[in-house]
């Protein structure tokens, strides 16, 4: 299933979350990965 298979309102939610991830999460994740660290609240261990 892709976002295109969802109803229009759910597609809008998926797209909004994707934009937020691109804007807020990815830059931080890249920085943390290069530094070799993970914030404690994001750690799965």
N, C-alpha and C positions, 0 to 999 in steps of 0.2 A: 504494500500500500504506500502510495506517495501522498504528499500534501494535495496534489491535484485531484485525488480521489475523495477528498473530504468535502463536506458542505462548505459553502462560501464563508460563513462566519468562522468555522474552525480553521479554514485556510488562512484567514486574516490573523488569527491567534498564532498559528505556526510561523507565519511570516514576521510578525512582531517579535516573537521570541528569537527567531534567527537573527534579526537586525540587532537586538539587544546583545546577543551572544557575540556577534561580530564586533560590536562597538565596545562592550564592557569586559567580556571574558577573554576573548582571544588575545588581545594585547597583553593582559596580565599573565595569561598562561604561557605565552612565549617568553616573557621576561623571567618568570619563575623557572621555566625549563632551562633557559640558558644559564641561570644562576645555580641550577641543580637543587632547588628547594621547592617545598610544597607548604602552603599555609596549614597549620595544624587542623583547622576546622574542615579542610578539604581532604585530609588524609583518610584513607580507608582502613588504616591499621590502628 
